[in-house]
């Protein structure tokens, strides 16, 4: 393969179109410039494998945005970045990063270009964000939808509200959907420690109170499912329905060991055991946004918050205590969940008479981060909506 062939191949791989289709004016006006771009740049440095294509596109977006004055080229590379699997949230974060190093004028211009491309491609806007003051700490709440039944989403240990973002747009059709950071996580990192499952349930009700919601459809995944069950046991009158995803109704012996490991071994040591519990080998190999997001969160997590959360989860005490409640309950298992297996999840369903048990094919523990389509479909079918 000569340099021209390599350049054309790399251009199409990065940008999704043949260079002759993407740069017809350049080819017509200056074949020499066209050759310099395709053979010189894309057939040279840009074809080298030391930087992956998504990394190259992020770097290119950052450089063009910082230089300014080339909004058309910037838009093309924003499209290229999206094509390479860069998430809209990562591009928006890049604009924030630019404000620090290139100044607000350049960052705001870049933000306008990014938003224009997202609008052009029909990518929804991010949720509306609220700061909420609870009894002893502050957190953030992401909201999608402004009418219909209220739904509150409680995330897994080790991440934050954004693990729900892949399903929030669909769920917000005819519903008000709230996802929040529970204490020790995200915007609520460093909240007073130690804390209990009762504290976490009270925090959830505090979030609902902040939006004047008396009863809500409560959805929780993993530790969030433990919080959801605890809330339902403590105040069943505030629960319109319950959806339990990849969770447990009793503590596992491993919880204390994970707490101690965070304190003694540090957070880098938690990355491999956690991600291999959460995701399939295929996801770990291809490294999509959900894996990148989870890995970065674990690495950045405070070890004391990590330990406090596991010790709180060790106190989950709800087994058999929802048997007499009459609100609808969905128990959603992942076929490939190595942590809260289908056997564990079907046991929860058996202990809640009248509950609905569903198993999502090909789905691991982190359901919303690897198979959001299946999760959104199951929840959309289960939850009532005003449409």
KENUVEX-936085 format. One line per 4 residues: number of its first residue (from 1); their letters; for each residue x, y, z of C-alpha. Coordinates in nm, 4 decimals. Layout:
<rs>
NUM) a) X/Y/Z | ...
</rs>
This chain:
<rs>
1) xxxx) 0.0000/0.0000/0.0000 | 0.1505/0.3333/-0.1031 | 0.1174/0.6568/0.0928 | -0.1778/0.7837/-0.1103
5) xxxx) -0.3733/0.4625/-0.0593 | -0.2913/0.4655/0.3098 | -0.4030/0.8284/0.3359 | -0.7353/0.7620/0.1660
9) xxxx) -0.7950/0.4602/0.3865 | -0.7148/0.6519/0.7028 | -0.9228/0.9542/0.6006 | -1.2275/0.7375/0.5392
13) xxxx) -1.1655/0.5456/0.8604 | -1.1470/0.8644/1.0648 | -1.4029/1.0837/0.8922 | -1.6449/0.8316/0.7457
17) xxxx) -1.6244/0.9602/0.3872 | -1.3804/0.9321/0.1003 | -1.1589/1.2412/0.0828 | -1.2780/1.3142/-0.2725
21) xxxx) -1.6345/1.3379/-0.1368 | -1.5432/1.5407/0.1722 | -1.2933/1.7796/0.0108 | -1.4187/1.8372/-0.3474
25) xxxx) -1.3430/2.2109/-0.3398 | -0.9865/2.1486/-0.2292 | -0.9375/1.8853/-0.4999 | -1.0802/2.1164/-0.7681
29) xxxx) -0.8968/2.4299/-0.6554 | -0.5602/2.2817/-0.5626 | -0.4823/1.9172/-0.6343 | -0.1468/1.9814/-0.4688
33) xxxx) -0.3145/2.0852/-0.1423 | -0.5458/1.7858/-0.1658 | -0.2419/1.5597/-0.2047 | -0.0684/1.7284/0.0884
37) xxxx) -0.3707/1.6674/0.3107 | -0.4423/1.3095/0.2029 | -0.0935/1.1748/0.1418 | 0.1103/1.4046/0.3625
41) xxxx) -0.1092/1.4219/0.6727 | -0.3509/1.1286/0.6620 | -0.1012/0.9003/0.4921 | 0.1741/1.0055/0.7333
45) xxxx) 0.1473/1.1044/1.0990 | -0.2286/1.0507/1.1239 | -0.2001/0.6913/1.0032 | 0.0386/0.5885/1.2781
49) xxxx) -0.1100/0.3534/1.5437 | 0.0530/0.5044/1.8525 | -0.2584/0.7198/1.9014 | -0.5983/0.5589/1.8542
53) xxxx) -0.8483/0.7176/1.6192 | -1.0757/0.8452/1.8954 | -0.7772/0.9972/2.0774 | -0.6607/1.1633/1.7561
57) xxxx) -1.0028/1.3126/1.6921 | -1.0283/1.4493/2.0459 | -0.6810/1.5999/2.0104 | -0.7723/1.7471/1.6721
61) xxxx) -1.0922/1.9014/1.8065 | -0.8980/2.0534/2.0955 | -0.6238/2.1997/1.8723 | -0.8604/2.3481/1.6128
65) xxxx) -1.0837/2.4904/1.8859 | -0.7875/2.6431/2.0693 | -0.6564/2.8056/1.7507 | -1.0005/2.9378/1.6551
69) xxxx) -1.1227/3.0673/1.3222 | -1.1816/2.7292/1.1563 | -1.5323/2.6427/1.2690 | -1.6152/2.4466/0.9541
73) xxxx) -1.3147/2.2176/1.0024 | -1.3934/2.1949/1.3722 | -1.7464/2.0749/1.2971 | -1.6083/1.8099/1.0624
77) xxxx) -1.3801/1.6747/1.3310 | -1.6560/1.6850/1.5924 | -1.8521/1.4582/1.3577 | -1.5420/1.2451/1.3196
81) xxxx) -1.5016/1.2180/1.6966 | -1.8627/1.1056/1.7360 | -1.8060/0.8497/1.4631 | -1.5063/0.7135/1.6549
85) xxxx) -1.7172/0.6511/1.9644 | -1.6469/0.9719/2.1550 | -1.9587/1.0521/2.3580 | -2.1326/1.3925/2.3482
89) xxxx) -2.0615/1.4305/2.7203 | -1.6883/1.3895/2.6507 | -1.6975/1.6600/2.3826 | -1.8824/1.8948/2.6181
93) xxxx) -1.6263/1.8214/2.8901 | -1.3515/1.8999/2.6380 | -1.5038/2.2445/2.5850 | -1.4925/2.3031/2.9611
97) xxxx) -1.1288/2.1885/2.9606 | -1.0522/2.4389/2.6834 | -1.1837/2.7251/2.8947 | -0.8967/2.6656/3.1398
101) xxxx) -0.6145/2.6465/2.8848 | -0.7371/2.8466/2.5835 | -0.9779/3.0920/2.7462 | -1.3538/3.1308/2.7498
105) xxxx) -1.3951/3.2927/2.4039 | -1.2377/2.9917/2.2296 | -1.4206/2.7479/2.4577 | -1.7594/2.9126/2.3998
109) xxxx) -1.7054/2.9163/2.0223 | -1.6152/2.5458/2.0367 | -1.9204/2.4746/2.2496 | -2.1430/2.6394/1.9894
113) xxxx) -1.9933/2.4227/1.7148 | -2.0287/2.1052/1.9213 | -2.3891/2.1900/2.0051 | -2.4618/2.2591/1.6391
117) xxxx) -2.3331/1.9162/1.5384 | -2.5258/1.7443/1.8183 | -2.8447/1.9208/1.7070 | -2.7760/1.8300/1.3451
121) xxxx) -2.7448/1.4631/1.4408 | -3.0537/1.4643/1.6617 | -2.8605/1.3969/1.9825 | -3.0684/1.5046/2.2839
125) xxxx) -2.9563/1.7790/2.5173 | -2.8159/1.6669/2.8535 | -3.0459/1.6630/3.1570 | -3.1214/1.9786/3.3491
129) xxxx) -2.9077/1.9954/3.6628 | -3.0140/2.1051/4.0124 | -2.8168/2.1530/4.3326 | -3.0068/2.0189/4.6312
133) xxxx) -2.9243/2.0695/4.9988 | -3.0086/1.7671/5.2138 | -2.9925/1.7274/5.5911 | -2.6127/1.7216/5.6238
137) xxxx) -2.4698/1.7560/5.2732 | -2.5307/1.8861/4.9223 | -2.5813/1.6822/4.6077 | -2.6826/1.7239/4.2449
141) xxxx) -2.9953/1.5980/4.0719 | -3.0286/1.5497/3.6971 | -3.3790/1.5915/3.5571 | -3.5304/1.4816/3.2271
145) xxxx) -3.8950/1.5456/3.1478 | -4.1267/1.8036/3.3023 | -4.4628/1.6253/3.3285 | -4.6060/1.2900/3.4226
149) xxxx) -4.5314/1.0441/3.7034 | -4.2134/1.1010/3.9027 | -3.9355/0.8428/3.8682 | -3.6215/0.8496/4.0840
153) xxxx) -3.3107/0.6555/3.9835 | -3.0528/0.5380/4.2386 | -2.7119/0.4408/4.0983 | -2.4551/0.1724/4.1779
157) xxxx) -2.1745/0.1979/4.4310 | -1.8627/0.3534/4.2782 | -2.0153/0.5698/4.0055 | -2.2671/0.8582/3.9993
161) xxxx) -2.5964/0.9673/3.8436 | -2.4519/0.9535/3.4914 | -2.4766/0.5750/3.4822 | -2.8484/0.6420/3.4174
165) xxxx) -2.7961/0.8956/3.1374 | -2.8111/0.6332/2.8572 | -3.1725/0.5481/2.9543 | -3.3058/0.8822/3.0778
169) xxxx) -3.4137/1.0236/2.7431 | -3.6451/0.7327/2.6669 | -3.7796/0.7149/3.0217 | -3.8604/1.0876/3.0212
173) xxxx) -4.1276/1.0429/2.7535 | -4.4351/1.1226/2.9646 | -4.2471/1.1106/3.2960 | -4.0401/1.3334/3.5255
177) xxxx) -3.7155/1.1441/3.5749 | -3.4673/1.2335/3.8498 | -3.1207/1.0825/3.8927 | -2.9087/1.1959/4.1857
181) xxxx) -2.5700/1.1354/4.3482 | -2.6107/0.9549/4.6775 | -2.3776/1.0367/4.9653 | -2.0122/0.9509/4.9220
185) xxxx) -2.0453/0.9674/4.5427 | -2.0082/1.2318/4.2724 | -2.1160/1.5740/4.3942 | -2.1922/1.4209/4.7361
189) xxxx) -1.8388/1.2862/4.7860 | -1.7039/1.3553/5.1327 | -2.0473/1.3672/5.2965 | -2.0394/1.2833/5.6676
193) xxxx) -1.9190/0.9291/5.7419 | -2.0012/0.6652/5.8500 | -2.3518/0.6305/5.7143 | -2.6159/0.3612/5.6955
197) xxxx) -2.8732/0.2329/5.4494 | -3.1346/0.4214/5.6511 | -2.9360/0.7419/5.5965 | -2.9271/0.6724/5.2241
201) xxxx) -3.3009/0.6062/5.2143 | -3.3631/0.9322/5.4016 | -3.1472/1.1134/5.1466 | -3.3603/0.9735/4.8642
205) xxxx) -3.6744/1.1058/5.0320 | -3.4953/1.4373/5.0824 | -3.4392/1.4583/4.7071 | -3.8071/1.3861/4.6429
209) xxxx) -3.9078/1.6489/4.8992 | -3.6925/1.9053/4.7179 | -3.9151/1.8582/4.4115 | -4.2420/1.8343/4.6093
213) xxxx) -4.2866/1.4687/4.5142 | -4.4950/1.2677/4.7632 | -4.4870/0.9315/4.5818 | -4.2427/0.8151/4.3185
217) xxxx) -4.1570/0.5165/4.1074 | -3.8248/0.4074/4.2572 | -3.5593/0.2405/4.0421 | -3.2275/0.1195/4.1819
221) xxxx) -2.9320/-0.0752/4.0451 | -2.6897/-0.2730/4.2643 | -2.6381/-0.0705/4.5855 | -2.9010/0.1672/4.4474
225) xxxx) -3.1400/-0.1288/4.4511 | -3.0550/-0.1851/4.8164 | -3.1337/0.1804/4.8845 | -3.4607/0.1478/4.6908
229) xxxx) -3.5659/-0.1562/4.8946 | -3.4678/0.0112/5.2214 | -3.6734/0.3183/5.1279 | -3.9707/0.0970/5.0400
233) xxxx) -3.9495/-0.0828/5.3754 | -3.9163/0.2445/5.5705 | -4.1933/0.4397/5.3928 | -4.4015/0.2183/5.1622
237) xxxx) -4.6622/0.4925/5.1263 | -4.4139/0.6986/4.9270 | -4.3532/0.4218/4.6743 | -4.5679/0.4075/4.3614
241) xxxx) -4.3690/0.1140/4.2213 | -4.0303/-0.0491/4.2664 | -3.7820/-0.1618/4.0007 | -3.4837/-0.3611/4.1283
245) xxxx) -3.1929/-0.4051/3.8878 | -2.8856/-0.6246/3.9485 | -2.9128/-0.5969/4.3261 | -2.9464/-0.7977/4.6453
249) xxxx) -3.1734/-0.8025/4.9501 | -2.8964/-0.9239/5.1811 | -2.5263/-0.8519/5.2313 | -2.2480/-1.0594/5.0777
253) xxxx) -1.9435/-1.1719/5.2767 | -1.7211/-0.9948/5.0213 | -1.8461/-0.6463/5.1121 | -1.6130/-0.5943/5.4084
257) xxxx) -1.3139/-0.7213/5.2103 | -1.3843/-0.4689/4.9365 | -1.4082/-0.1933/5.1971 | -1.0738/-0.2884/5.3510
261) xxxx) -0.9055/-0.3206/5.0133 | -1.0032/0.0353/4.9231 | -0.8471/0.1592/5.2462 | -0.5311/-0.0544/5.2371
265) xxxx) -0.4579/-0.1216/4.8701 | -0.5909/0.2027/4.7215 | -0.8347/0.2647/4.4414 | -0.6134/0.1605/4.1500
269) xxxx) -0.6250/-0.1925/4.2920 | -1.0060/-0.1877/4.2664 | -1.0166/-0.1299/3.8917 | -0.9607/-0.4842/3.7644
273) xxxx) -1.1796/-0.6766/4.0126 | -1.4593/-0.4220/3.9810 | -1.4689/-0.3888/3.6031 | -1.4489/-0.7651/3.5508
277) xxxx) -1.7509/-0.8055/3.7812 | -1.9413/-0.5304/3.6041 | -1.8830/-0.5820/3.2300 | -1.8541/-0.8575/2.9716
281) xxxx) -1.5125/-0.9415/2.8225 | -1.6345/-0.8011/2.4898 | -1.7078/-0.4608/2.6457 | -1.3742/-0.4554/2.8248
285) xxxx) -1.2002/-0.5352/2.4950 | -1.3767/-0.2635/2.2928 | -1.3702/-0.0041/2.5751 | -1.6930/0.1887/2.4991
289) xxxx) -1.7980/0.4970/2.6941 | -1.9602/0.2996/2.9764 | -1.6358/0.1157/3.0524 | -1.4277/0.4335/3.0233
293) xxxx) -1.6659/0.6196/3.2524 | -1.6701/0.3457/3.5161 | -1.2926/0.2971/3.5098 | -1.2249/0.6673/3.5561
297) xxxx) -1.4735/0.6933/3.8414 | -1.3179/0.4063/4.0330 | -0.9671/0.5467/3.9883 | -1.0736/0.8884/4.1154
301) xxxx) -1.2843/0.7577/4.4032 | -1.1858/0.8498/4.7581 | -1.0856/0.5338/4.9451 | -1.2614/0.6435/5.2645
305) xxxx) -1.5887/0.7048/5.0762 | -1.5494/0.3674/4.9032 | -1.5036/0.1867/5.2342 | -1.7931/0.3739/5.3962
309) xxxx) -2.0261/0.2825/5.1099 | -1.9393/-0.0878/5.1223 | -1.9866/-0.0909/5.4995 | -2.3231/0.0806/5.4617
313) xxxx) -2.4251/-0.1757/5.1984 | -2.3156/-0.4505/5.4393 | -2.6042/-0.3314/5.6596 | -2.8764/-0.3899/5.4005
317) xxxx) -3.1578/-0.5682/5.5857 | -3.4670/-0.6060/5.3690 | -3.4915/-0.9759/5.2874 | -3.8548/-1.0873/5.3115
321) xxxx) -3.9691/-0.7477/5.4360 | -4.1494/-0.6427/5.1165 | -4.3737/-0.9475/5.1018 | -4.6840/-0.7624/5.2225
325) xxxx) -4.6499/-0.4472/5.0119 | -4.8902/-0.4083/4.7204 | -4.7075/-0.1697/4.4867 | -4.5946/-0.3148/4.1517
329) xxxx) -4.2394/-0.4513/4.1570 | -4.0097/-0.5361/3.8680 | -3.7002/-0.7504/3.9279 | -3.4623/-0.7107/3.6349
333) xxxx) -3.1687/-0.9528/3.6068 | -2.8832/-0.9718/3.3586 | -2.8216/-1.3090/3.1973 | -2.4433/-1.2612/3.2244
337) xxxx) -2.4326/-1.0880/3.5636 | -2.1415/-1.2398/3.7559 | -2.2143/-1.0371/4.0700 | -2.5885/-1.0492/4.1342
341) xxxx) -2.6623/-1.3568/3.9275 | -3.0011/-1.4538/3.7841 | -3.0267/-1.7056/4.0690 | -2.9896/-1.4256/4.3261
345) xxxx) -3.2321/-1.2004/4.1418 | -3.4957/-1.4697/4.0919 | -3.4735/-1.5362/4.4670 | -3.5591/-1.1707/4.5326
349) xxxx) -3.8595/-1.2006/4.3006 | -3.9785/-1.5156/4.4792 | -3.9690/-1.3325/4.8117 | -4.1867/-1.0472/4.6765
353) xxxx) -4.5260/-1.2001/4.5883 | -4.6769/-1.0582/4.2720 | -4.3472/-0.9176/4.1441 | -4.2469/-0.9462/3.7795
357) xxxx) -3.9143/-1.1145/3.7026 | -3.7334/-1.0469/3.3747 | -3.3922/-1.1571/3.2545 | -3.2120/-0.9448/2.9959
361) xxxx) -3.0171/-1.1540/2.7437 | -2.6441/-1.0926/2.7076 | -2.6494/-0.8381/2.9899 | -2.3907/-0.8101/3.2706
365) xxxx) -2.4098/-0.6370/3.6092 | -2.3790/-0.2800/3.4798 | -2.6977/-0.3052/3.2795 | -2.7410/0.0616/3.1849
369) xxxx) -2.3778/0.1027/3.0776 | -2.3584/-0.2009/2.8496 | -2.7174/-0.2725/2.7382 | -2.9108/0.0522/2.7905
373) xxxx) -3.1472/-0.0331/2.5056 | -3.2758/-0.3425/2.6840 | -3.2983/-0.1674/3.0214 | -3.4824/0.1328/2.8805
377) xxxx) -3.7248/-0.0955/2.6992 | -3.8038/-0.2990/3.0104 | -3.8460/0.0074/3.2328 | -4.0496/0.1948/2.9715
381) xxxx) -4.2877/-0.1004/2.9542 | -4.3146/-0.1263/3.3334 | -4.3450/0.2382/3.4382 | -4.6690/0.4321/3.3792
385) xxx) -4.6506/0.7491/3.1715 | -4.8682/1.0413/3.0600 | -4.8655/1.0332/2.6803
</rs>
